[in-house]
């Protein structure tokens, strides 16, 4: 009899019927999976899903035949076994850190995050829930930040009735998760994956504002919830973990966050990306459990030479998940125009970092898109989709500052192969061919030839100059084509130059 077939990196779900309800502070069932060809073994915890139903989700990371057995204190769940065959499909696998400052899928395919945000999206009714996914997918965003727990406070116009846990003696009982709530979360993650969007899951909630009391869980209760959440979601290849948005709004000591982050790294069988997002006080993103720095800073992308400092401090990818929003509210964080937000994204790009988008236009309900979701109204999403196209054309790990020590042009790229210079608001009439030379990286040499494209970041056009430039003056920190006449540039701001080496 032929074994059931599954695709590489895609969840295999095993369903069991027990004899009793096992509380969430105990692992109800564990599946031990073995890859027959290599002997590799994986241990995957399961979870309760209502009644006497238990599930285990396992994401195989090797092709070929796998066998499995179950283990549990409940005899009805223990001693089950089976096999399945894994074949290569279309999924590229989980996104992980690559080449120190960038990201790639498990199969090596580069991933360039251009993210969107709607914190309270999970708790919205239809059709708003589904239309939000359609809007961000059609806009070209490939990462989406949202919270598991409901948000309280300003701009919250819809209060959910479905909550994650039952109550015992008037207090949330994390040993009694509500299956319908987490099944809704399952579906949210699934629909994002179906549209090719990474699910950046915000695990804990600094925005409760005393409305729900979910911010009052003890550290032990946090751990029980975390284990349950990881057991449900970790098999999805497109999940990212964020411990909390604006963690420093909660009055918790840093070492509690340290321990929670370390626990997350320990219990996730798939080593998904992990971060924690700041409000005012930066977290110590040098902690080993942190895979990339998720940063909020309203000024870091308003000028060149700032965002790259986070790379130097942390030595990890930097995702500027909050650099203010395009919108029309009076708060200083929520009234950027589209031109300014796109400008800041390009500054982030040439700093070798990544950024996330949010809209803070007031909706018909009185809320904001970055709270509840819905259709996008701003002019920046189309330009950010264009930026994503430019990034995905990079033949390499990603863009890094070429000479971060002192390059007045703040050029990013891949030494000797590719250079991107964002001219921003300077709007020069002409440009003389010059390349920075930094350390480390391959040095350009006399005779190297390059072609140049003029990128209009607002009108979303790429115009080849139709000329080849040849280096004839290579100095210690700069390389020039002195023989070529200056390049006449179109009028206007927000231009960028893409300089690509051609030939041998």
C-alpha distance (Angstrom), angle and dihedral (degrees) to the residues before:
residue distance angle dihedral
X1 . . .
X2 3.78 . .
X3 3.85 117.2 .
X4 3.83 118.9 -117.3
X5 3.80 112.7 -92.7
X6 3.81 128.2 -127.1
X7 3.78 135.7 174.2
X8 3.77 125.7 -109.1
X9 3.85 112.6 -92.0
X10 3.82 92.5 4.9
X11 3.84 119.3 118.8
X12 3.78 119.2 -97.1
X13 3.81 107.3 -155.8
X14 3.80 119.7 -153.8
X15 3.81 117.7 -168.7
X16 3.80 124.6 -155.8
X17 3.82 134.7 -176.3
X18 3.78 114.8 -140.4
X19 3.77 132.7 -169.7
X20 3.80 98.3 -122.7
X21 3.82 144.3 14.0
X22 3.80 110.3 -89.0
X23 3.85 111.8 -157.1
X24 3.80 117.7 -118.9
X25 3.81 93.8 -112.0
X26 3.83 86.9 74.9
X27 3.80 127.3 59.7
X28 3.82 101.4 -117.4
X29 3.79 98.0 -161.9
X30 3.79 137.4 -1.7
X31 3.78 125.4 -157.9
X32 3.80 118.8 -149.9
X33 3.80 109.3 -155.1
X34 3.79 125.2 -168.4
X35 3.80 129.0 -165.6
X36 3.78 103.7 -138.8
X37 3.81 99.5 -151.5
X38 3.81 98.7 47.8
X39 3.80 101.5 23.7
X40 3.82 90.3 -126.5
X41 3.79 112.5 157.5
X42 3.79 132.5 -157.0
X43 3.83 130.5 -171.2
X44 3.82 113.7 -153.7
X45 3.83 125.2 -175.5
X46 3.79 121.4 -137.5
X47 3.80 133.0 -147.2
X48 3.78 141.5 -142.2
X49 3.81 114.3 -102.7
X50 3.81 103.6 -176.7
X51 3.78 135.3 -61.4
X52 3.80 107.3 11.2
X53 3.83 93.6 -36.0
X54 3.80 119.2 123.9
X55 3.78 128.2 -179.6
X56 3.77 137.7 -164.7
X57 3.80 120.4 -162.9
X58 3.77 117.2 -161.2
X59 3.80 127.1 -179.7
X60 3.83 110.9 -157.0
X61 3.78 115.2 -142.9
X62 3.82 97.8 -170.4
X63 3.78 131.2 60.7
X64 3.78 120.7 -122.3
X65 3.78 136.0 47.8
X66 3.79 122.1 -18.5
X67 3.79 128.1 -172.4
X68 3.79 126.3 -161.9
X69 3.78 142.5 -169.4
X70 3.79 130.3 -169.9
X71 3.80 128.8 -131.6
X72 3.80 127.0 -166.3
X73 3.80 143.9 143.0
X74 3.81 85.8 -121.1
X75 3.81 106.6 81.2
X76 3.81 90.5 -148.6
X77 3.81 90.2 60.9
X78 3.78 97.9 40.4
X79 3.80 130.5 84.0
X80 3.80 97.1 24.7
X81 3.79 115.8 140.1
X82 3.77 143.5 177.1
X83 3.77 147.3 145.5
X84 3.79 136.5 -120.3
X85 3.78 135.8 -174.7
X86 3.81 120.4 -127.3
X87 3.79 121.1 -151.7
X88 3.77 131.0 -179.6
X89 3.80 112.4 -94.1
X90 3.79 133.8 169.3
X91 3.81 99.2 -75.3
X92 3.80 115.2 107.1
X93 3.79 93.5 -156.0
X94 3.80 134.0 -121.9
X95 3.79 119.1 -23.0
X96 3.79 113.9 -114.4
X97 3.79 138.1 169.8
X98 3.80 113.0 -74.6
X99 3.81 130.7 -173.3
X100 3.82 90.6 -0.7
X101 3.83 99.3 -82.0
X102 3.79 103.2 41.1
X103 3.79 143.8 54.0
X104 3.80 137.4 -114.3
X105 3.77 137.6 169.7
X106 3.80 120.7 -106.7
X107 3.81 90.5 -96.1
X108 3.82 91.2 54.7
X109 3.81 98.2 -101.1
X110 3.83 107.5 144.2
X111 3.80 117.5 -117.3
X112 3.81 120.4 -154.1
X113 3.83 109.0 -168.0
X114 3.80 117.8 -141.7
X115 3.76 100.9 167.8
X116 3.80 140.5 -165.0
X117 3.81 131.5 -154.9
X118 3.82 137.6 -143.5
X119 3.77 108.0 151.2
X120 3.81 99.9 -169.9
X121 3.82 97.4 36.4
X122 3.82 95.0 115.4
X123 3.81 90.8 63.8
X124 3.81 98.4 52.7
X125 3.81 125.2 106.9
X126 3.77 126.5 -124.6
X127 2.98 136.0 -52.5
X128 3.81 89.0 26.4
X129 3.80 93.3 54.8
X130 3.81 94.9 56.3
X131 3.80 97.2 34.7
X132 3.80 89.8 58.0
X133 3.79 92.0 59.6
X134 3.78 90.4 48.4
X135 3.79 92.0 49.5
X136 3.79 96.6 51.4
X137 3.80 93.1 42.3
X138 3.80 93.1 50.1
X139 3.80 89.7 47.3
X140 3.81 89.8 58.0
X141 3.79 100.7 -112.9
X142 3.80 114.0 150.0
X143 3.82 102.1 -171.0
X144 3.81 128.9 48.7
X145 3.80 128.3 -166.0
X146 3.81 118.5 -152.1
X147 3.79 138.2 151.8
X148 3.79 128.6 -115.8
X149 3.82 94.7 -151.4
X150 3.83 119.4 57.8
X151 3.78 120.5 -97.7
X152 3.79 123.6 -121.6
X153 3.79 132.9 -166.4
X154 3.80 132.4 44.8
X155 3.80 123.9 13.7
X156 3.83 91.2 16.2
X157 3.79 106.0 132.7
X158 3.80 100.0 159.8
X159 3.79 122.0 57.6
X160 3.81 114.3 -164.3
X161 3.77 122.9 -131.6
X162 3.81 94.5 -161.4
X163 3.81 109.9 83.0
X164 3.82 131.1 -176.1
X165 3.81 99.9 -117.6
X166 3.76 141.6 29.2
X167 3.79 119.4 -117.8
X168 3.79 127.3 -115.9
X169 3.81 117.4 -167.6
X170 3.80 90.3 -11.7
X171 3.81 95.0 -53.6
X172 3.78 131.0 102.4
X173 3.80 109.3 -96.6
X174 3.80 108.6 -150.7
X175 3.82 90.1 -171.5
X176 3.82 86.6 68.7
X177 3.82 107.6 55.8
X178 3.80 116.6 -176.5
X179 3.83 106.0 -117.9
X180 3.82 94.1 -154.4
X181 3.81 90.5 57.3
X182 3.77 94.3 51.0
X183 3.81 92.5 41.7
X184 3.79 86.2 58.2
X185 3.80 88.5 51.0
X186 3.82 89.4 49.6
X187 3.78 90.1 54.6
X188 3.81 92.3 46.8
X189 3.78 90.9 55.7
X190 3.80 91.7 44.4
X191 3.81 95.3 52.3
X192 3.79 91.0 50.3
X193 3.79 89.8 52.1
X194 3.79 91.0 49.2
X195 3.82 88.2 58.7
X196 3.80 94.7 46.2
X197 3.82 94.8 -106.7
X198 3.80 124.4 139.9
X199 3.83 111.5 -127.5
X200 3.82 108.8 -133.1
X201 3.82 98.1 -164.2
X202 3.83 116.5 -157.4
X203 3.79 102.7 -150.7
X204 3.82 105.4 -170.6
X205 3.78 128.8 34.6
X206 3.80 129.5 -125.8
X207 3.82 91.4 171.6
X208 3.81 100.1 68.0
X209 3.83 90.8 109.7
X210 3.81 88.7 -165.2
X211 3.80 91.0 -67.7
X212 3.80 99.2 115.4
X213 3.80 105.9 10.3
X214 3.80 94.6 -131.1
X215 3.80 89.4 124.8
X216 3.83 89.4 64.5
X217 3.81 97.2 70.2
X218 3.78 115.2 129.0
X219 3.79 121.2 -120.2
X220 3.80 89.8 -102.4
X221 3.81 90.7 51.3
X222 3.81 90.1 47.8
X223 3.81 88.6 55.5
X224 3.82 94.0 50.4
X225 3.81 91.0 50.5
X226 3.80 91.3 45.3
X227 3.80 93.5 53.7
X228 3.80 90.7 49.3
X229 3.82 92.5 48.1
X230 3.80 93.4 49.0
X231 3.80 91.9 48.1
X232 3.83 89.6 54.6
X233 3.80 101.8 41.3
X234 3.79 111.0 22.7
X235 3.81 95.5 86.6
X236 3.81 90.2 65.5
X237 3.81 105.9 96.3
X238 3.82 94.9 -147.4
X239 3.83 98.0 58.2
X240 3.82 122.5 118.5
X241 3.80 121.1 -174.5
X242 3.81 123.6 -136.4
X243 3.80 112.8 178.5
X244 3.78 94.2 -151.9
X245 3.78 143.8 -21.3
X246 3.82 110.0 -120.1
X247 3.79 90.8 -2.4
X248 3.81 91.4 -177.3
X249 3.81 91.6 68.7
X250 3.81 86.2 74.6
X251 3.78 116.3 76.8
X252 3.77 96.3 -126.2
X253 3.80 127.4 129.8
X254 3.79 116.5 -109.4
X255 3.79 92.4 -118.7
X256 3.80 89.6 62.6
X257 3.80 89.3 57.0
X258 3.81 88.5 45.6
X259 3.79 91.9 55.2
X260 3.80 93.2 45.3
X261 3.79 92.0 50.2
X262 3.79 91.1 47.9
X263 3.80 90.2 50.4
X264 3.80 90.5 51.1
X265 3.81 91.0 52.5
X266 3.80 90.2 48.1
X267 3.82 98.9 50.1
X268 3.81 101.4 39.7
X269 3.83 105.8 95.1
X270 3.81 91.6 -163.1
X271 3.80 102.0 48.3
X272 3.79 95.6 -128.6
X273 3.80 119.9 -171.6
X274 3.82 113.6 -77.2
X275 3.80 131.2 -162.5
X276 3.80 144.3 148.7
X277 3.80 123.4 -140.9
X278 3.81 124.6 -138.0
X279 3.78 135.2 -142.9
X280 3.84 106.1 -168.1
X281 3.80 104.5 -29.8
X282 3.79 116.3 62.7
X283 3.77 117.9 -129.6
X284 3.80 117.1 -129.6
X285 3.79 95.6 -97.9
X286 3.80 89.3 -178.7
X287 3.81 86.9 79.8
X288 3.83 107.9 119.1
X289 3.80 93.5 -125.6
X290 3.83 90.9 61.0
X291 3.80 111.0 88.2
X292 3.81 97.5 -175.8
X293 3.79 137.1 5.1
X294 3.81 114.8 -106.4
X295 3.80 104.9 -162.7
X296 3.80 138.2 -170.9
X297 3.79 114.5 -163.0
X298 3.79 124.9 145.4
X299 3.80 95.8 -158.3
X300 3.79 104.3 35.3
X301 3.81 94.6 93.7
X302 3.79 99.9 35.5
X303 3.80 89.7 91.0
X304 3.77 139.6 17.1
X305 3.79 125.3 -91.9
X306 3.80 98.6 35.3
X307 3.80 110.7 85.9
X308 3.81 94.0 51.2
X309 3.81 89.4 63.8
X310 3.81 88.9 73.4
X311 3.80 88.2 58.7
X312 3.79 90.1 53.9
X313 3.80 92.9 48.8
X314 3.80 98.2 45.5
X315 3.80 104.8 25.5
X316 3.82 89.1 -144.2
X317 3.80 138.1 97.4
X318 3.78 111.9 -69.1
X319 3.80 120.3 -145.5
X320 3.79 112.8 -173.5
X321 3.78 94.5 -151.9
X322 3.79 94.1 175.6
X323 3.82 121.8 34.5
X324 3.83 94.4 146.1
X325 3.79 126.1 -75.9
X326 3.78 138.9 -98.1
X327 3.78 106.1 -111.2
X328 3.77 151.6 97.9
X329 3.80 107.5 -101.7
X330 3.83 120.5 117.6
X331 3.82 95.6 -119.7
X332 3.79 111.4 105.9
X333 3.81 91.8 -125.7
X334 3.80 93.4 56.1
X335 3.78 112.8 46.2
X336 3.78 108.7 70.5
X337 3.78 116.8 137.0
X338 3.77 117.8 -128.1
X339 3.79 94.7 -105.7
X340 3.79 91.8 57.0
X341 3.80 94.6 46.8
X342 3.81 92.7 49.5
X343 3.80 88.9 47.3
X344 3.80 90.1 53.6
X345 3.80 92.0 49.2
X346 3.80 90.2 55.6
X347 3.80 91.1 48.7
X348 3.80 87.8 52.1
X349 3.80 89.5 49.7
X350 3.79 97.0 54.3
X351 3.81 88.4 46.0
X352 3.80 87.3 63.6
X353 3.80 91.9 -112.2
X354 3.81 135.9 111.1
X355 3.81 131.5 -128.3
X356 3.80 141.6 -157.5
X357 3.79 131.5 -134.9
X358 3.77 132.3 -135.5
X359 3.80 135.5 171.9
X360 3.78 123.3 -140.9
X361 3.77 102.0 -177.5
X362 3.79 110.3 136.1
X363 3.81 109.5 -107.2
X364 3.81 128.5 -143.2
X365 3.80 89.3 -95.6
X366 3.80 91.8 54.9
X367 3.80 93.0 -107.0
X368 3.82 130.2 105.4
X369 3.78 131.0 -108.9
X370 3.81 90.9 -121.5
X371 3.81 86.6 58.2
X372 3.81 105.8 40.7
X373 3.81 106.7 6.7
X374 3.79 126.9 -138.1
X375 3.81 131.2 139.8
X376 3.79 118.1 -10.3
X377 3.80 114.3 -118.7
X378 3.79 104.3 179.1
X379 3.79 132.2 95.5
X380 3.79 96.2 -130.1
X381 3.85 101.5 76.0
X382 3.81 94.6 70.1
X383 3.82 90.5 49.8
X384 3.80 91.4 48.1
X385 3.80 90.3 51.0
X386 3.81 86.6 53.6
X387 3.81 89.5 50.9
X388 3.79 89.2 51.1
X389 3.83 89.2 53.8
X390 3.81 89.5 52.9
X391 3.80 91.0 49.6
X392 3.78 92.9 48.4
X393 3.80 90.1 54.7
X394 3.81 89.8 62.1
X395 3.80 107.8 112.5
X396 3.78 97.7 -145.8
X397 3.78 144.7 38.7
X398 3.80 94.8 -57.3
X399 3.78 144.3 -75.2
X400 3.80 119.2 -53.0
X401 3.82 129.6 180.0
X402 3.81 105.5 -92.7
X403 3.80 98.3 -152.2
X404 3.78 107.7 11.1
X405 3.81 92.5 170.4
X406 3.80 97.6 70.6
X407 3.79 119.6 -21.5
X408 3.81 109.0 145.9
X409 3.80 90.0 -161.0
X410 3.85 95.2 51.3
X411 3.79 92.9 -139.1
X412 3.81 118.7 -174.6
X413 3.77 129.9 -167.4
X414 3.78 143.7 90.6
X415 3.82 112.0 -49.9
X416 3.79 114.1 -102.1
X417 3.81 92.1 -5.0
X418 3.80 110.6 60.5
X419 3.80 136.7 5.9
X420 3.81 131.1 -175.3
X421 3.79 120.5 -166.6
X422 3.80 118.6 -174.7
X423 3.79 111.1 -155.8
X424 3.79 94.0 -168.1
X425 3.78 116.2 177.2
X426 3.81 94.7 -15.1
X427 3.84 94.1 91.5
X428 3.82 97.9 -170.3
X429 3.79 117.6 -167.5
X430 3.80 92.4 -138.9
X431 3.79 139.9 18.2
X432 3.79 128.5 -150.5
X433 3.79 115.3 -146.0
X434 3.79 107.9 -103.8
X435 3.78 133.8 149.4
X436 3.80 125.3 -164.5
X437 3.79 119.2 -129.8
X438 3.78 117.8 -147.6
X439 3.75 141.9 170.2
X440 2.98 127.6 -72.1
X441 3.78 113.0 22.3
X442 3.76 140.0 71.0
X443 3.78 113.4 -55.4
X444 3.79 120.2 -129.3
X445 3.78 115.0 -117.2
X446 3.81 134.6 -147.5
X447 3.78 109.1 -85.3
X448 3.83 94.9 32.3
X449 3.81 108.6 140.1
X450 3.79 127.1 -145.8
X451 3.79 140.4 -175.0
X452 3.79 122.7 -149.1
X453 3.81 131.7 -146.3
X454 3.80 122.4 -166.0
X455 3.80 109.7 -139.6
X456 3.80 118.9 -159.0
X457 3.79 99.6 -157.0
X458 3.82 94.1 -167.1
X459 3.82 101.5 41.1
X460 3.81 89.1 39.1
X461 3.78 99.1 -130.0
X462 3.80 133.6 138.0
X463 3.80 115.0 -155.1
X464 3.81 120.5 -174.7
X465 3.79 112.8 -141.4
X466 3.79 90.2 -141.3
X467 3.80 92.3 -135.8
X468 3.78 133.4 107.6
X469 3.80 118.8 -138.2
X470 3.81 122.1 -154.5
X471 3.79 123.6 -159.4
X472 3.78 111.7 -121.4
X473 3.80 101.1 159.4
X474 3.83 117.9 47.1
X475 3.79 113.7 175.9
X476 3.79 132.5 174.3
X477 3.81 96.2 -83.8
X478 3.80 104.9 9.8
X479 3.78 140.6 43.2
X480 3.82 125.4 -157.6
X481 3.75 145.1 -174.2
X482 3.80 96.5 -142.8
X483 3.78 94.6 172.7
X484 3.80 95.7 61.8
X485 3.78 122.5 85.4
X486 3.79 117.4 -116.4
X487 3.80 116.2 -83.8
X488 3.79 114.3 -110.5
X489 3.80 109.0 -136.0
X490 3.81 129.5 -154.2
X491 3.77 116.9 -100.9
X492 3.76 118.6 -95.6
X493 3.77 142.4 51.5
X494 3.81 133.4 -79.3
X495 3.80 97.7 54.5
X496 3.77 124.5 148.0
X497 3.79 132.9 -169.4
X498 3.79 124.7 -138.8
X499 3.78 111.7 -161.1
X500 3.80 115.3 -169.0
X501 3.78 127.5 -175.4
X502 3.80 114.3 -126.4
X503 3.79 132.2 -165.3
X504 3.80 125.4 14.6
